[in-house]
Amino acid sequence: TESPMEPSGVEREPAGVRLLDLPWEDVLLPHVLSRVPLRQLLRLQRVSRAFRALVQLHLAGLRRFDAAQVGPHIPRAALARLLRDAEGLQALALAQCHEWLSDADLLPVLARNPQLRSVALAGCGQLSRRALGALAEGCPRLRRLSLAHCDWVDGLALRGLADRCPALEELDLTACRQLKDEAIVYLARRRGGGLRSLSLAVNANVGDTSVQELARNCPRLEHLDLTGCLRVGSDGIRTLAEYCPMLRSLRVRHCHHVAEPSLSRLRKRGVDIDVEPPLHQALVLLQDMAGFAPFVNLQV
């Protein structure tokens, strides 16, 4: 067929295809918007009502949401708009909202997304036991949870989590200083069979009782962080070596009652430990001293 001609005889160029003319469900959402950073999508929705509708449709289908992708400071109203239609989230990270995130902000999101498997709430100090109860009750598939530096997490809250989350595998309780041995023992007995990673770091209330109970009830445990747990000693570490054949990494820095003989068995198995053997420490110190460096072989 001949190209259309202008009345003057000049050939007319075919009309261009606009972005929004492409199929939304089959092209734009899976192949275009899925590759655009979230921060840019927020700018894009300001272009027109049509773009706003497109972006909102994309947000409604999100499987993963990390507030850090939006920027260093995300307002409460912005988070509510971003997640108001999301009903298929599997991973949710809101540590970036730690300064203001409350139960009232979080509970509606949890209610709409019962299939959540990973939730990060590190530092969200304005939440309460109510939020954790809703998470445990409404998200039975939960596998990974970070509550690091959440001072409101107490023994009762942890018990509720242990009772209602059968799929739990990874739990970060760093600096949850209200937790004591009794709560950790309960967690170990209720959910120890599935736990693979646990952090109890920076909690002076945690001692050998917790570690020994974890060792006896967590045969799949691979990563354990006890950094700064001042009451943990060699007895707990020896029990770990005896009962946790899958252990791959152990953090015991600033655990002053943990002696090298209790760690040596784990070292021989290739477990990654964050403190060097005393001999190596001494050699490094000698090497740093003037006059010794030429004579010290760190491979000894």
C-alpha positions in Angstrom: 0.0 0.0 0.0 1.1 3.5 -0.7 2.1 5.8 2.1 -0.5 8.5 2.9 0.3 11.8 1.3 -0.3 15.4 2.5 -2.4 17.5 0.1 0.8 19.3 -0.9 2.3 15.9 -1.9 4.7 15.6 1.1 4.7 12.1 2.7 3.1 12.1 6.1 5.0 10.2 9.0 3.0 7.6 10.8 1.7 8.6 14.2 4.0 7.6 17.1 3.0 5.0 19.7 2.7 6.5 23.2 4.0 4.5 26.2 0.6 4.3 27.8 -0.8 2.8 24.6 1.1 -0.4 25.3 -0.7 -3.2 27.1 -0.4 -2.5 30.8 -0.9 -6.0 32.2 1.2 -7.8 29.5 4.0 -5.3 28.8 4.3 -2.2 31.0 3.8 -3.9 34.4 6.0 -7.0 34.0 8.6 -5.7 31.6 8.9 -1.9 32.3 7.8 -0.8 35.7 9.3 -3.8 37.4 12.7 -2.5 36.4 12.2 1.1 37.5 13.4 2.0 41.0 10.7 2.7 43.4 11.9 6.3 44.0 11.5 7.0 40.2 8.1 5.5 40.1 6.9 8.0 42.7 8.1 10.8 40.5 6.5 9.2 37.4 3.0 9.1 39.0 3.1 12.9 39.2 3.2 13.3 35.4 -0.5 12.6 34.8 -3.6 10.8 36.1 -3.0 8.0 33.7 0.6 7.5 35.0 -0.7 7.7 38.6 -3.2 4.9 37.8 -0.5 2.8 36.2 2.0 3.2 39.1 -0.8 2.4 41.6 -1.6 -0.7 39.7 2.0 -1.7 39.9 2.2 -1.0 43.6 -0.9 -3.1 44.2 0.9 -6.1 42.8 4.2 -5.8 44.7 5.7 -8.9 46.3 8.5 -7.1 48.1 8.6 -3.7 49.6 11.7 -2.0 51.2 11.1 1.5 52.5 14.8 2.2 52.1 14.3 2.2 48.3 12.1 5.3 48.6 14.7 7.4 50.4 16.3 8.2 53.8 13.1 9.8 55.1 9.7 8.5 54.1 6.7 10.3 55.5 3.8 8.5 57.2 1.3 9.6 54.5 3.6 8.5 51.7 3.9 5.0 53.2 0.1 4.7 53.5 -0.4 5.7 49.9 2.3 3.3 48.6 0.8 0.3 50.4 -2.9 1.0 50.5 -3.7 -1.5 47.7 -0.9 -4.0 48.2 -2.4 -7.4 49.1 0.3 -9.8 47.9 3.4 -8.8 49.8 5.8 -11.6 50.8 8.6 -9.4 52.1 8.2 -6.1 54.0 11.1 -4.0 55.3 10.2 -0.9 57.3 13.3 -0.2 59.3 13.6 3.1 57.4 10.3 4.2 59.2 11.7 3.5 62.7 11.2 7.1 63.9 7.5 7.1 63.6 6.1 3.7 62.7 3.3 2.8 65.1 0.8 0.0 65.5 -1.8 2.1 63.7 0.4 2.3 60.7 1.5 -1.3 60.6 -1.6 -3.3 61.5 -3.7 -2.5 58.3 -0.7 -3.6 56.2 -0.4 -6.9 58.0 -4.1 -7.5 57.8 -4.1 -7.1 54.0 -1.0 -9.3 53.5 -1.4 -12.6 55.4 1.2 -14.4 53.1 4.1 -12.4 54.4 7.2 -14.5 54.8 9.9 -11.9 55.7 9.4 -8.8 57.9 12.1 -6.4 59.0 11.2 -4.0 61.8 14.6 -3.2 63.2 14.7 -0.1 65.4 10.9 0.4 65.3 10.7 1.4 68.9 7.2 2.9 68.8 5.5 -0.5 68.0 4.1 -2.6 70.8 3.3 -6.2 71.7 0.0 -5.7 69.8 1.8 -5.4 66.5 3.8 -8.6 67.1 0.6 -10.4 68.1 -1.1 -9.4 64.9 1.9 -10.5 62.9 2.1 -13.8 64.6 -1.7 -14.4 64.3 -2.2 -13.2 60.8 1.0 -14.3 59.0 1.4 -18.1 59.6 4.0 -18.4 56.8 6.4 -16.1 58.4 10.0 -17.3 58.1 12.3 -14.4 58.7 11.7 -11.6 61.3 14.0 -8.8 62.4 13.2 -7.1 65.7 16.6 -5.8 66.4 16.7 -2.9 68.8 13.0 -3.1 69.6 13.1 -2.5 73.3 9.4 -3.3 73.7 9.8 -7.0 72.8 9.4 -8.9 76.1 9.0 -12.5 77.1 5.2 -12.5 76.6 5.5 -11.1 73.1 8.2 -13.7 72.2 6.0 -16.5 73.6 3.1 -15.4 71.3 5.5 -15.4 68.4 6.8 -18.9 69.2 3.3 -20.3 69.6 1.9 -19.0 66.3 4.7 -19.0 63.8 5.4 -22.7 62.9 7.5 -21.8 59.8 9.9 -19.4 61.6 13.6 -20.0 60.5 15.5 -16.7 61.0 15.0 -14.4 64.0 17.0 -11.3 64.9 16.5 -10.2 68.6 19.6 -8.1 68.8 19.4 -5.7 71.8 16.0 -6.8 72.8 17.1 -6.4 76.4 13.8 -7.3 78.1 14.2 -10.9 77.1 15.6 -13.3 79.6 16.6 -16.9 79.7 13.0 -18.1 80.3 11.8 -16.6 77.1 14.6 -18.0 75.0 14.2 -21.4 76.5 10.5 -21.3 75.6 11.4 -20.2 72.0 13.9 -23.1 71.7 11.4 -25.7 72.9 8.5 -24.5 70.7 10.3 -23.5 67.5 13.8 -24.9 67.8 13.3 -27.6 65.3 13.1 -25.1 62.4 15.4 -22.3 63.5 18.4 -21.8 61.3 19.6 -18.3 62.3 19.2 -16.5 65.6 20.7 -13.3 67.0 20.6 -12.7 70.8 23.4 -10.1 70.6 23.8 -7.3 73.1 21.7 -8.8 75.8 23.3 -9.2 79.2 20.3 -11.2 80.5 21.1 -14.2 78.2 23.3 -16.8 79.6 24.4 -20.5 79.3 20.8 -21.7 80.1 19.6 -20.2 76.9 22.5 -21.4 74.8 22.3 -24.9 76.1 18.6 -25.1 75.5 19.0 -23.8 72.0 21.7 -26.3 71.4 19.6 -29.3 72.5 16.5 -28.2 70.6 17.9 -26.6 67.4 19.6 -29.3 65.3 19.3 -27.2 62.1 20.9 -24.1 63.6 23.5 -22.6 61.3 24.1 -19.1 62.5 24.1 -17.9 66.2 25.1 -14.4 67.3 25.9 -14.0 71.0 27.9 -10.8 70.7 28.0 -9.0 74.0 26.1 -11.6 75.9 28.2 -11.2 79.0 26.7 -14.1 80.9 27.4 -16.7 78.2 30.4 -18.9 79.1 32.3 -22.0 78.0 29.6 -24.5 79.2 27.1 -23.1 76.7 29.6 -23.2 73.8 30.6 -26.8 74.6 26.9 -27.8 74.4 26.6 -26.1 71.0 29.6 -28.0 69.7 28.0 -31.3 70.9 24.4 -30.8 69.6 24.6 -28.5 66.6 26.3 -30.3 63.7 25.1 -27.8 61.1 26.5 -24.7 62.8 28.4 -22.6 60.3 29.0 -19.3 62.1 29.2 -18.2 65.8 29.6 -14.7 67.1 31.0 -14.4 70.6 33.0 -11.1 70.6 32.9 -9.5 74.1 31.7 -12.7 75.7 34.5 -12.6 78.3 33.6 -15.9 79.9 34.0 -18.0 76.8 37.4 -19.6 76.8 39.4 -20.9 73.8 39.2 -24.6 74.7 35.4 -24.5 74.3 35.8 -22.9 70.8 38.5 -25.2 69.5 36.2 -28.1 68.7 34.1 -25.7 66.6 37.1 -24.3 64.9 38.3 -27.8 63.9 34.9 -28.3 62.2 35.4 -25.1 60.2 32.8 -23.0 62.0 33.4 -19.3 61.3 34.1 -17.6 64.7 34.6 -13.9 65.0 37.4 -14.0 67.6 40.9 -15.2 66.8 42.7 -17.9 68.8 44.9 -16.4 71.6 48.1 -17.5 69.9 47.2 -15.6 66.7 46.3 -12.5 68.8 49.7 -12.7 70.6 51.6 -13.0 67.3 49.8 -10.1 65.8 50.6 -8.0 68.8 54.3 -9.0 68.6 54.4 -8.2 64.9 53.2 -4.7 65.6 56.0 -4.2 68.1 59.2 -2.6 66.8 62.0 -5.1 66.3 59.8 -8.2 66.3 58.2 -7.9 62.9 61.0 -9.6 60.9 61.0 -12.6 63.2 57.4 -13.4 63.6 55.7 -15.9 61.2 51.9 -15.7 61.4 51.5 -19.0 59.7 52.7 -20.9 62.9 
